[in-house]
Amino acid sequence: MFALDGCKIKSNASKEYSGTFAELKKKKEKIEKTLKVLMEKHEKNDTKKQTILDYKVKIKKYNNKIKMIKDFLKNNEPKMGKRGREIKSNITDNESVKIQTSHGMIQGYNGQALVDEKNQIIVAAEAYGTGPEQEVFDPMIENAKENLKSIKGSGASLLGKVVIADTGYSIEDNIKKAHDEKINAYIPD
């Protein structure tokens, strides 16, 4: 028997820099407007030394943000989802996604492991840049098949074995995948 489950893993990426390309362009425009206002204030308060230093630091920070967004938009293409619609990109870690957890929204990954009950060995593990577990059943089964195939002379396989997973994996495509692979899957709906 094999058990499949996952956990949400926080990435070292800022949620602030996630969005569709249109949202990121709006964010850049908003920062540019803020910078313009800041520059106007700086010109009015040009005589105070401490104020000049404060403004220079803020101006540099906003210019860096604008450059970071511009560079990302110029050098990347929008990410498309399975339904043909654009999904959110992240400037600091474009493979990570916004994921809802029991502790709120995080920018991160969906970490998955398929474990052999008898030997207590992880036969497949991967971190996916997708929120729903439904989407990772197929690649996890394929990953496990490749790993088990590489064990020379063991005859290890998922064929006819029991795979259990929680309701997060319950969609028709996953049940069909298990059927086609001749895996005895227990996935509650």
Secondary structure, 3 states (H helix, E strand, C coil): CEEEEEEEEECCCCHHHEECHHHHHHHHHHHHHHHHHHHHHHHHCCCCHHHHHHHHHHHHHHHHHHHHHHHHHHHCCCEECCCCCEECEECCCCCCEEEEECCEEEEEEEEEEEEECCCCEEEEEEEECCCCHHHHHHHHHHHHHHHHHCCCCCCCCCCCCEEEECHHHCCHHHHHHHHHCCCEEECCC
